[in-house]
Amino acid sequence: MLLSIVIPVYNEREGLPLLWERLKTVPDMLPCDCEFLFVNDGSTDGTAGIVAELAQTDRRIRVLNFSRNFGHQAAITAGLDFVEGDAAVVMDADLQDPPELIPEMVRLFLEGYEVVSAQRQERPGDGPWKRWTAAGFYWFMRRFVDPRLAAEVGDFRLFSRSAILALRKFREQHRFMRGLVAWLGLKEVIIPFQRSERAKGSTKYPAFKMLQFAWTAVTSFSALPLRCSTAVGFLVSLFGIGYFLYSIFSAMVTKAVVPGWTSLVCIQIIFSGAILMAVGVLGNYVARIYEESKQRPLYVISEAWNTAGEEAPERGVVLESRPRLTVIDSSKAPVRIRG
């Protein structure tokens, strides 16, 4: 049995040595072989050089370098597209996902589970705003989008080979991997763990990026925003009808009609705002349809280490160039293949 460990990395130069110090002890705790697949998501801080150096010292380490930053979800997708193992663990590089939990995940996988998900029990290092918004996000998603989505479960998971092959069939541009896993409905078990603070560096998901991620999650799996805009439009229309009846009553019964622009302007603002909001939501969905219709690649791999020249998967691009061989140690000689 071969276990693949997929680690998306983006500007993690400071934390990578600490990560590898803990990762390299994991195979000693497992009843199987391991490979490590680092997906460099267009880092600009020297991360690419560090993972390349690691690949030169250990053939178990494979590296995929993106031509630019395509996003965390695209990096996970590429990792699962290229893993060779009978199972794969996806984890972040900031050591908030403890590598020491992998043996327990493998044990549950051997018991027959297709997906083993790690559930955060605490969020040390996150401020009140981050914790409240995260709790609100999961509550909203479970209540209105998909009740199968587990609360406080991120992308730290183990996937069986059949789960990996199933996930490879999803090729949409705007991806929410947690939702895709829930949608599949495979046999899943959740194990709790105590999340640690980041080892080094800063979060790659500031508030604005988290809002974008949440919007992608909602619009990728639900037409709820469209339905909400319809409901808001209906309520505003009821308000308009009520105000129309009030105007008729004032003009014909009370004779208290006072010409003025305040009420007219207020009504116009309300109706215009509702219309623009509905058009904006509709336009967002149309834009997503337009982007999907172009069928552009999900990612572009410009360089790969210790990778045996696999063919590019659907909606994935691997740039072709002449292979290079770099020998450090005859017993651990890595092959560097660009493309």
TILOZA-610663 format. One record per residue (C-alpha): residue number from 1; x, y, z; residue in one letter. Coordinates in pm, 1 decimal. Example, Ala and Ser with C-alpha at 12.3 -4.5 7.8 and 13.67 -1.06 7.14 Angstrom:
<rs>
k = 1 px = 1230.0 py = -450.0 pz = 780.0 r = a
k = 2 px = 1367.0 py = -106.0 pz = 714.0 r = s
</rs>
This chain:
<rs>
k = 1 px = 0.0 py = 0.0 pz = 0.0 r = m
k = 2 px = 114.6 py = 350.9 pz = -83.9 r = l
k = 3 px = -8.7 py = 660.5 pz = 99.7 r = l
k = 4 px = 17.7 py = 996.7 pz = -75.6 r = s
k = 5 px = 37.9 py = 1311.9 pz = 135.2 r = i
k = 6 px = -62.6 py = 1624.1 pz = -58.3 r = v
k = 7 px = 55.2 py = 1960.4 pz = 76.5 r = i
k = 8 px = -51.1 py = 2279.8 pz = -106.4 r = p
k = 9 px = 198.7 py = 2555.9 pz = -29.9 r = v
k = 10 px = 186.1 py = 2928.7 pz = -92.3 r = y
k = 11 px = 452.7 py = 3158.8 pz = 50.9 r = n
k = 12 px = 541.2 py = 2916.1 pz = 331.2 r = e
k = 13 px = 919.6 py = 2956.6 pz = 314.9 r = r
k = 14 px = 959.0 py = 3009.3 pz = 690.0 r = e
k = 15 px = 750.0 py = 2713.5 pz = 798.7 r = g
k = 16 px = 856.6 py = 2447.0 pz = 546.9 r = l
k = 17 px = 1167.0 py = 2326.3 pz = 736.6 r = p
k = 18 px = 956.9 py = 2278.3 pz = 1051.0 r = l
k = 19 px = 688.2 py = 2100.4 pz = 849.7 r = l
k = 20 px = 933.8 py = 1857.6 pz = 695.1 r = w
k = 21 px = 1095.5 py = 1780.6 pz = 1031.2 r = e
k = 22 px = 760.0 py = 1650.7 pz = 1151.0 r = r
k = 23 px = 643.6 py = 1500.7 pz = 821.8 r = l
k = 24 px = 948.8 py = 1281.8 pz = 768.9 r = k
k = 25 px = 872.9 py = 1092.2 pz = 1091.2 r = t
k = 26 px = 524.0 py = 993.7 pz = 972.0 r = v
k = 27 px = 631.3 py = 692.6 pz = 755.6 r = p
k = 28 px = 789.8 py = 532.0 pz = 1062.4 r = d
k = 29 px = 446.0 py = 530.1 pz = 1226.8 r = m
k = 30 px = 264.6 py = 374.2 pz = 929.3 r = l
k = 31 px = 228.6 py = 17.2 pz = 800.7 r = p
k = 32 px = 278.1 py = 137.5 pz = 442.9 r = c
k = 33 px = 501.9 py = 337.3 pz = 212.2 r = d
k = 34 px = 460.1 py = 713.0 pz = 165.3 r = c
k = 35 px = 506.6 py = 974.8 pz = -99.9 r = e
k = 36 px = 490.0 py = 1349.8 pz = -40.9 r = f
k = 37 px = 345.8 py = 1574.8 pz = -310.3 r = l
k = 38 px = 405.5 py = 1946.2 pz = -261.9 r = f
k = 39 px = 195.2 py = 2171.8 pz = -486.3 r = v
k = 40 px = 354.1 py = 2514.7 pz = -502.8 r = n
k = 41 px = 71.9 py = 2756.6 pz = -579.3 r = d
k = 42 px = 277.8 py = 3030.8 pz = -744.6 r = g
k = 43 px = 473.5 py = 3132.1 pz = -434.0 r = s
k = 44 px = 685.0 py = 3447.0 pz = -456.8 r = t
k = 45 px = 894.7 py = 3418.8 pz = -140.1 r = d
k = 46 px = 1138.5 py = 3142.3 pz = -228.7 r = g
k = 47 px = 912.2 py = 2850.9 pz = -137.4 r = t
k = 48 px = 974.0 py = 2692.1 pz = -478.3 r = a
k = 49 px = 1347.3 py = 2671.8 pz = -412.8 r = g
k = 50 px = 1300.2 py = 2508.7 pz = -74.0 r = i
k = 51 px = 1067.7 py = 2234.0 pz = -198.0 r = v
k = 52 px = 1302.4 py = 2175.9 pz = -492.1 r = a
k = 53 px = 1591.1 py = 2126.3 pz = -248.9 r = e
k = 54 px = 1381.8 py = 1880.2 pz = -48.7 r = l
k = 55 px = 1303.6 py = 1686.6 pz = -367.5 r = a
k = 56 px = 1675.5 py = 1660.1 pz = -439.5 r = q
k = 57 px = 1739.4 py = 1487.4 pz = -108.5 r = t
k = 58 px = 1450.1 py = 1240.1 pz = -106.9 r = d
k = 59 px = 1285.3 py = 1068.3 pz = -403.9 r = r
k = 60 px = 966.0 py = 1024.0 pz = -206.5 r = r
k = 61 px = 911.2 py = 1399.1 pz = -238.2 r = i
k = 62 px = 741.5 py = 1511.9 pz = -556.7 r = r
k = 63 px = 681.7 py = 1875.4 pz = -647.3 r = v
k = 64 px = 441.3 py = 2049.8 pz = -881.8 r = l
k = 65 px = 504.4 py = 2419.2 pz = -945.9 r = n
k = 66 px = 215.9 py = 2631.4 pz = -1076.9 r = f
k = 67 px = 295.2 py = 2899.8 pz = -1330.6 r = s
k = 68 px = 110.1 py = 3148.9 pz = -1108.1 r = r
k = 69 px = -122.1 py = 3155.4 pz = -811.2 r = n
k = 70 px = -437.6 py = 2960.4 pz = -902.0 r = f
k = 71 px = -576.4 py = 2927.9 pz = -549.5 r = g
k = 72 px = -584.2 py = 2675.9 pz = -268.0 r = h
k = 73 px = -869.8 py = 2470.1 pz = -412.6 r = q
k = 74 px = -694.0 py = 2439.5 pz = -748.7 r = a
k = 75 px = -376.7 py = 2325.6 pz = -570.4 r = a
k = 76 px = -570.4 py = 2051.6 pz = -390.6 r = i
k = 77 px = -725.8 py = 1950.0 pz = -722.1 r = t
k = 78 px = -385.3 py = 1921.8 pz = -889.7 r = a
k = 79 px = -250.9 py = 1718.9 pz = -600.1 r = g
k = 80 px = -534.5 py = 1468.7 pz = -621.6 r = l
k = 81 px = -495.3 py = 1456.4 pz = -1000.5 r = d
k = 82 px = -133.1 py = 1341.4 pz = -974.0 r = f
k = 83 px = -118.5 py = 1122.4 pz = -663.3 r = v
k = 84 px = -31.3 py = 757.8 pz = -715.4 r = e
k = 85 px = -124.5 py = 620.3 pz = -373.8 r = g
k = 86 px = -401.6 py = 384.7 pz = -267.8 r = d
k = 87 px = -511.1 py = 667.5 pz = -37.7 r = a
k = 88 px = -423.5 py = 1035.3 pz = -9.4 r = a
k = 89 px = -412.5 py = 1279.5 pz = 280.3 r = v
k = 90 px = -458.2 py = 1650.4 pz = 205.8 r = v
k = 91 px = -316.1 py = 1886.4 pz = 465.8 r = m
k = 92 px = -201.8 py = 2247.7 pz = 492.9 r = d
k = 93 px = 162.8 py = 2346.8 pz = 526.3 r = a
k = 94 px = 123.7 py = 2575.2 pz = 829.0 r = d
k = 95 px = 124.5 py = 2287.4 pz = 1082.4 r = l
k = 96 px = -223.8 py = 2373.0 pz = 1201.9 r = q
k = 97 px = -305.5 py = 2029.0 pz = 1061.6 r = d
k = 98 px = -87.4 py = 1798.7 pz = 1278.0 r = p
k = 99 px = 97.9 py = 1528.3 pz = 1078.6 r = p
k = 100 px = 84.7 py = 1307.4 pz = 1387.8 r = e
k = 101 px = -287.3 py = 1252.8 pz = 1321.5 r = l
k = 102 px = -218.4 py = 1074.2 pz = 991.1 r = i
k = 103 px = -160.0 py = 726.0 pz = 1144.6 r = p
k = 104 px = -504.6 py = 740.2 pz = 1306.6 r = e
k = 105 px = -656.6 py = 844.4 pz = 975.1 r = m
k = 106 px = -488.0 py = 550.8 pz = 801.8 r = v
k = 107 px = -616.0 py = 311.6 pz = 1068.6 r = r
k = 108 px = -974.2 py = 423.2 pz = 1005.8 r = l
k = 109 px = -921.4 py = 398.6 pz = 631.7 r = f
k = 110 px = -809.3 py = 36.9 pz = 672.5 r = l
k = 111 px = -1131.3 py = -27.1 pz = 862.4 r = e
k = 112 px = -1325.3 py = 54.3 pz = 546.3 r = g
k = 113 px = -1399.0 py = 426.6 pz = 544.4 r = y
k = 114 px = -1373.6 py = 607.8 pz = 211.3 r = e
k = 115 px = -1319.3 py = 952.4 pz = 365.2 r = v
k = 116 px = -1159.8 py = 1032.5 pz = 700.9 r = v
k = 117 px = -1215.1 py = 1395.3 pz = 800.1 r = s
k = 118 px = -1047.3 py = 1586.1 pz = 1081.2 r = a
k = 119 px = -1272.3 py = 1821.6 pz = 1278.6 r = q
k = 120 px = -1123.8 py = 2124.2 pz = 1454.7 r = r
k = 121 px = -1218.1 py = 2155.1 pz = 1820.9 r = q
k = 122 px = -1056.8 py = 2491.8 pz = 1884.3 r = e
k = 123 px = -919.6 py = 2783.5 pz = 1682.3 r = r
k = 124 px = -614.5 py = 2912.2 pz = 1873.9 r = p
k = 125 px = -462.9 py = 3218.8 pz = 1718.3 r = g
k = 126 px = -789.5 py = 3323.9 pz = 1552.4 r = d
k = 127 px = -959.8 py = 3636.1 pz = 1680.0 r = g
k = 128 px = -1326.2 py = 3656.6 pz = 1783.9 r = p
k = 129 px = -1425.4 py = 3787.9 pz = 1440.2 r = w
k = 130 px = -1268.8 py = 3487.8 pz = 1261.8 r = k
k = 131 px = -1428.8 py = 3239.4 pz = 1500.5 r = r
k = 132 px = -1774.6 py = 3398.2 pz = 1480.9 r = w
k = 133 px = -1772.8 py = 3428.0 pz = 1103.1 r = t
k = 134 px = -1649.7 py = 3069.6 pz = 1064.4 r = a
k = 135 px = -1925.9 py = 2940.3 pz = 1293.4 r = a
k = 136 px = -2182.1 py = 3149.8 pz = 1107.0 r = g
k = 137 px = -2059.1 py = 3020.8 pz = 772.3 r = f
k = 138 px = -2092.4 py = 2655.0 pz = 868.1 r = y
k = 139 px = -2432.3 py = 2717.3 pz = 1027.1 r = w
k = 140 px = -2557.3 py = 2891.6 pz = 713.6 r = f
k = 141 px = -2419.8 py = 2624.3 pz = 480.1 r = m
k = 142 px = -2569.7 py = 2338.7 pz = 681.6 r = r
k = 143 px = -2903.4 py = 2516.1 pz = 727.9 r = r
k = 144 px = -2963.1 py = 2649.3 pz = 377.8 r = f
k = 145 px = -2723.8 py = 2480.0 pz = 133.3 r = v
k = 146 px = -2625.0 py = 2123.6 pz = 228.6 r = d
k = 147 px = -2693.6 py = 1967.0 pz = 570.6 r = p
k = 148 px = -2431.8 py = 1700.1 pz = 496.8 r = r
k = 149 px = -2151.8 py = 1956.7 pz = 527.4 r = l
k = 150 px = -1975.9 py = 1887.1 pz = 856.9 r = a
k = 151 px = -1911.7 py = 2184.4 pz = 1084.3 r = a
k = 152 px = -1549.1 py = 2287.8 pz = 1147.1 r = e
k = 153 px = -1416.4 py = 2034.8 pz = 896.4 r = v
k = 154 px = -1170.6 py = 2189.9 pz = 654.4 r = g
k = 155 px = -958.5 py = 2030.8 pz = 384.1 r = d
k = 156 px = -756.7 py = 1809.1 pz = 620.0 r = f
k = 157 px = -887.5 py = 1471.7 pz = 506.1 r = r
k = 158 px = -788.1 py = 1127.1 pz = 392.1 r = l
k = 159 px = -939.4 py = 999.4 pz = 67.5 r = f
k = 160 px = -949.0 py = 642.3 pz = -54.6 r = s
k = 161 px = -849.9 py = 567.5 pz = -413.3 r = r
k = 162 px = -1213.9 py = 539.2 pz = -516.7 r = s
k = 163 px = -1286.9 py = 878.1 pz = -357.1 r = a
k = 164 px = -990.9 py = 1029.7 pz = -542.0 r = i
k = 165 px = -1114.0 py = 893.0 pz = -874.8 r = l
k = 166 px = -1462.3 py = 1027.8 pz = -802.7 r = a
k = 167 px = -1330.5 py = 1374.6 pz = -716.2 r = l
k = 168 px = -1131.5 py = 1382.1 pz = -1040.1 r = r
k = 169 px = -1461.3 py = 1381.8 pz = -1229.2 r = k
k = 170 px = -1550.7 py = 1727.3 pz = -1092.5 r = f
k = 171 px = -1388.9 py = 1985.0 pz = -1319.7 r = r
k = 172 px = -1581.8 py = 2305.3 pz = -1251.2 r = e
k = 173 px = -1389.4 py = 2631.6 pz = -1245.9 r = q
k = 174 px = -1517.6 py = 2762.8 pz = -912.8 r = h
k = 175 px = -1438.4 py = 2489.5 pz = -665.7 r = r
k = 176 px = -1539.9 py = 2422.4 pz = -307.4 r = f
k = 177 px = -1379.9 py = 2089.0 pz = -224.2 r = m
k = 178 px = -1557.4 py = 2049.7 pz = 109.9 r = r
k = 179 px = -1890.2 py = 2074.9 pz = -64.8 r = g
k = 180 px = -1784.6 py = 1826.3 pz = -333.5 r = l
k = 181 px = -1690.0 py = 1571.5 pz = -68.0 r = v
k = 182 px = -2024.1 py = 1618.0 pz = 108.8 r = a
k = 183 px = -2209.9 py = 1592.8 pz = -223.3 r = w
k = 184 px = -2050.2 py = 1256.6 pz = -301.0 r = l
k = 185 px = -2199.4 py = 1102.1 pz = 11.3 r = g
k = 186 px = -1922.6 py = 844.7 pz = 57.1 r = l
k = 187 px = -1872.5 py = 648.4 pz = 376.2 r = k
k = 188 px = -1709.9 py = 903.8 pz = 604.9 r = e
k = 189 px = -1586.4 py = 919.4 pz = 961.4 r = v
k = 190 px = -1492.8 py = 1233.8 pz = 1152.1 r = i
k = 191 px = -1216.3 py = 1247.4 pz = 1409.4 r = i
k = 192 px = -1172.5 py = 1550.7 pz = 1638.4 r = p
k = 193 px = -836.7 py = 1715.5 pz = 1689.9 r = f
k = 194 px = -693.2 py = 2013.8 pz = 1871.8 r = q
k = 195 px = -581.2 py = 2268.6 pz = 1618.1 r = r
k = 196 px = -251.0 py = 2446.0 pz = 1677.5 r = s
k = 197 px = -147.5 py = 2796.6 pz = 1589.0 r = e
k = 198 px = 46.0 py = 2864.2 pz = 1271.6 r = r
k = 199 px = 407.8 py = 2760.3 pz = 1302.5 r = a
k = 200 px = 539.5 py = 3053.1 pz = 1099.6 r = k
k = 201 px = 414.4 py = 3324.1 pz = 868.6 r = g
k = 202 px = 69.2 py = 3474.8 pz = 838.8 r = s
k = 203 px = -268.7 py = 3345.9 pz = 723.7 r = t
k = 204 px = -332.8 py = 3328.1 pz = 350.6 r = k
k = 205 px = -705.6 py = 3383.7 pz = 405.8 r = y
k = 206 px = -765.1 py = 3743.5 pz = 520.7 r = p
k = 207 px = -1120.0 py = 3866.6 pz = 574.6 r = a
k = 208 px = -1188.7 py = 3967.1 pz = 213.8 r = f
k = 209 px = -1056.7 py = 3638.3 pz = 76.8 r = k
k = 210 px = -1267.8 py = 3447.7 pz = 328.2 r = m
k = 211 px = -1576.7 py = 3633.7 pz = 207.1 r = l
k = 212 px = -1489.8 py = 3542.3 pz = -152.1 r = q
k = 213 px = -1445.9 py = 3180.0 pz = -47.4 r = f
k = 214 px = -1782.1 py = 3180.3 pz = 130.9 r = a
k = 215 px = -1955.3 py = 3334.1 pz = -171.1 r = w
k = 216 px = -1801.5 py = 3069.3 pz = -398.0 r = t
k = 217 px = -1920.7 py = 2798.3 pz = -161.0 r = a
k = 218 px = -2279.0 py = 2927.1 pz = -159.6 r = v
k = 219 px = -2310.1 py = 2996.7 pz = -532.8 r = t
k = 220 px = -2138.3 py = 2671.9 pz = -633.4 r = s
k = 221 px = -2392.2 py = 2452.7 pz = -457.5 r = f
k = 222 px = -2710.0 py = 2655.0 pz = -434.9 r = s
k = 223 px = -2934.0 py = 2901.9 pz = -616.7 r = a
k = 224 px = -3021.8 py = 3051.2 pz = -277.3 r = l
k = 225 px = -2899.2 py = 3404.6 pz = -362.8 r = p
k = 226 px = -3129.8 py = 3408.0 pz = -664.8 r = l
k = 227 px = -3421.0 py = 3295.5 pz = -451.7 r = r
k = 228 px = -3335.1 py = 3556.7 pz = -189.0 r = c
k = 229 px = -3329.6 py = 3833.0 pz = -450.0 r = s
k = 230 px = -3669.8 py = 3714.0 pz = -568.5 r = t
k = 231 px = -3803.0 py = 3720.9 pz = -214.2 r = a
k = 232 px = -3662.6 py = 4069.4 pz = -153.2 r = v
k = 233 px = -3815.7 py = 4188.5 pz = -480.2 r = g
k = 234 px = -4151.0 py = 4043.1 pz = -375.0 r = f
k = 235 px = -4138.4 py = 4215.6 pz = -35.5 r = l
k = 236 px = -4045.0 py = 4546.8 pz = -192.9 r = v
k = 237 px = -4331.8 py = 4507.2 pz = -439.1 r = s
k = 238 px = -4572.4 py = 4450.0 pz = -151.0 r = l
k = 239 px = -4441.5 py = 4763.7 pz = 10.2 r = f
k = 240 px = -4498.0 py = 4951.2 pz = -314.9 r = g
k = 241 px = -4854.6 py = 4823.8 pz = -346.3 r = i
k = 242 px = -4923.3 py = 4922.7 pz = 13.2 r = g
k = 243 px = -4787.5 py = 5270.4 pz = -44.7 r = y
k = 244 px = -4995.7 py = 5298.1 pz = -363.1 r = f
k = 245 px = -5314.0 py = 5213.6 pz = -171.6 r = l
k = 246 px = -5216.0 py = 5461.8 pz = 99.7 r = y
k = 247 px = -5171.1 py = 5731.7 pz = -165.2 r = s
k = 248 px = -5515.8 py = 5662.2 pz = -311.9 r = i
k = 249 px = -5670.3 py = 5673.0 pz = 34.8 r = f
k = 250 px = -5493.6 py = 6002.7 pz = 115.6 r = s
k = 251 px = -5602.5 py = 6162.2 pz = -211.6 r = a
k = 252 px = -5968.6 py = 6054.8 pz = -210.9 r = m
k = 253 px = -6062.6 py = 6021.7 pz = 157.4 r = v
k = 254 px = -5847.4 py = 6235.0 pz = 383.5 r = t
k = 255 px = -5765.3 py = 6495.8 pz = 115.8 r = k
k = 256 px = -5428.1 py = 6522.3 pz = 286.8 r = a
k = 257 px = -5214.8 py = 6502.4 pz = -20.5 r = v
k = 258 px = -4911.2 py = 6723.2 pz = 19.0 r = v
k = 259 px = -4688.5 py = 6741.9 pz = -283.6 r = p
k = 260 px = -4332.2 py = 6657.4 pz = -191.3 r = g
k = 261 px = -4028.3 py = 6484.7 pz = -318.4 r = w
k = 262 px = -3907.1 py = 6307.7 pz = -1.5 r = t
k = 263 px = -4142.2 py = 6010.3 pz = -19.2 r = s
k = 264 px = -4095.1 py = 5980.4 pz = -393.6 r = l
k = 265 px = -3717.7 py = 5977.2 pz = -362.5 r = v
k = 266 px = -3726.6 py = 5722.5 pz = -80.0 r = c
k = 267 px = -3946.4 py = 5484.9 pz = -277.6 r = i
k = 268 px = -3733.4 py = 5524.4 pz = -585.5 r = q
k = 269 px = -3418.1 py = 5445.6 pz = -388.1 r = i
k = 270 px = -3574.6 py = 5134.9 pz = -233.5 r = i
k = 271 px = -3700.2 py = 4998.1 pz = -562.8 r = f
k = 272 px = -3383.2 py = 5086.6 pz = -750.3 r = s
k = 273 px = -3169.3 py = 4920.3 pz = -484.8 r = g
k = 274 px = -3379.4 py = 4602.3 pz = -493.7 r = a
k = 275 px = -3362.6 py = 4588.8 pz = -872.5 r = i
k = 276 px = -2988.5 py = 4645.2 pz = -883.9 r = l
k = 277 px = -2928.7 py = 4382.5 pz = -616.1 r = m
k = 278 px = -3132.8 py = 4125.6 pz = -807.9 r = a
k = 279 px = -2957.2 py = 4211.2 pz = -1132.7 r = v
k = 280 px = -2618.5 py = 4186.1 pz = -959.3 r = g
k = 281 px = -2691.8 py = 3840.9 pz = -819.2 r = v
k = 282 px = -2822.8 py = 3722.8 pz = -1154.3 r = l
k = 283 px = -2518.4 py = 3870.7 pz = -1326.0 r = g
k = 284 px = -2289.0 py = 3678.1 pz = -1092.2 r = n
k = 285 px = -2447.6 py = 3349.8 pz = -1192.9 r = y
k = 286 px = -2437.4 py = 3445.0 pz = -1561.2 r = v
k = 287 px = -2067.8 py = 3532.8 pz = -1525.9 r = a
k = 288 px = -1999.7 py = 3192.1 pz = -1375.8 r = r
k = 289 px = -2182.8 py = 3023.4 pz = -1662.4 r = i
k = 290 px = -1975.5 py = 3229.7 pz = -1905.5 r = y
k = 291 px = -1650.9 py = 3130.3 pz = -1735.1 r = e
k = 292 px = -1746.0 py = 2763.1 pz = -1734.4 r = e
k = 293 px = -1842.2 py = 2776.2 pz = -2103.0 r = s
k = 294 px = -1486.0 py = 2878.6 pz = -2195.4 r = k
k = 295 px = -1351.1 py = 2556.1 pz = -2036.3 r = q
k = 296 px = -1022.4 py = 2716.4 pz = -1938.4 r = r
k = 297 px = -766.5 py = 2507.1 pz = -1746.7 r = p
k = 298 px = -798.9 py = 2485.4 pz = -1371.2 r = l
k = 299 px = -422.5 py = 2518.9 pz = -1331.9 r = y
k = 300 px = -97.8 py = 2530.4 pz = -1530.3 r = v
k = 301 px = 204.2 py = 2329.7 pz = -1411.3 r = i
k = 302 px = 524.5 py = 2491.4 pz = -1528.4 r = s
k = 303 px = 771.0 py = 2263.3 pz = -1352.7 r = e
k = 304 px = 774.3 py = 1928.1 pz = -1176.0 r = a
k = 305 px = 1027.0 py = 1734.9 pz = -966.3 r = w
k = 306 px = 1048.2 py = 1355.7 pz = -929.3 r = n
k = 307 px = 742.9 py = 1320.8 pz = -1150.6 r = t
k = 308 px = 742.5 py = 1060.8 pz = -1423.3 r = a
k = 309 px = 583.0 py = 1272.3 pz = -1693.9 r = g
k = 310 px = 217.6 py = 1189.6 pz = -1638.9 r = e
k = 311 px = -28.2 py = 1310.5 pz = -1897.2 r = e
k = 312 px = -216.1 py = 1626.8 pz = -1815.6 r = a
k = 313 px = -564.3 py = 1555.7 pz = -1674.8 r = p
k = 314 px = -879.3 py = 1711.1 pz = -1811.8 r = e
k = 315 px = -867.8 py = 2091.9 pz = -1775.7 r = r
k = 316 px = -511.8 py = 2075.2 pz = -1648.4 r = g
k = 317 px = -204.0 py = 2196.9 pz = -1836.2 r = v
k = 318 px = 149.2 py = 2063.0 pz = -1800.1 r = v
k = 319 px = 399.2 py = 2272.9 pz = -1993.2 r = l
k = 320 px = 638.6 py = 2068.5 pz = -2201.1 r = e
k = 321 px = 1013.8 py = 2123.3 pz = -2193.3 r = s
k = 322 px = 1331.9 py = 1917.8 pz = -2200.6 r = r
k = 323 px = 1377.3 py = 1694.1 pz = -1894.2 r = p
k = 324 px = 1668.0 py = 1757.4 pz = -1658.7 r = r
k = 325 px = 1848.0 py = 1507.9 pz = -1437.5 r = l
k = 326 px = 2000.4 py = 1628.8 pz = -1111.6 r = t
k = 327 px = 2205.0 py = 1376.6 pz = -914.2 r = v
k = 328 px = 2284.7 py = 1450.5 pz = -547.8 r = i
k = 329 px = 2328.5 py = 1098.7 pz = -413.5 r = d
k = 330 px = 2328.8 py = 784.0 pz = -625.2 r = s
k = 331 px = 2096.3 py = 614.7 pz = -378.1 r = s
k = 332 px = 1852.6 py = 905.6 pz = -374.7 r = k
k = 333 px = 1895.2 py = 1051.4 pz = -719.1 r = a
k = 334 px = 1587.0 py = 1253.0 pz = -811.5 r = p
k = 335 px = 1470.7 py = 1301.1 pz = -1163.9 r = v
k = 336 px = 1354.5 py = 1651.8 pz = -1240.1 r = r
k = 337 px = 1110.0 py = 1668.0 pz = -1525.9 r = i
k = 338 px = 965.0 py = 1992.4 pz = -1643.1 r = r
k = 339 px = 630.2 py = 1903.0 pz = -1792.3 r = g
</rs>
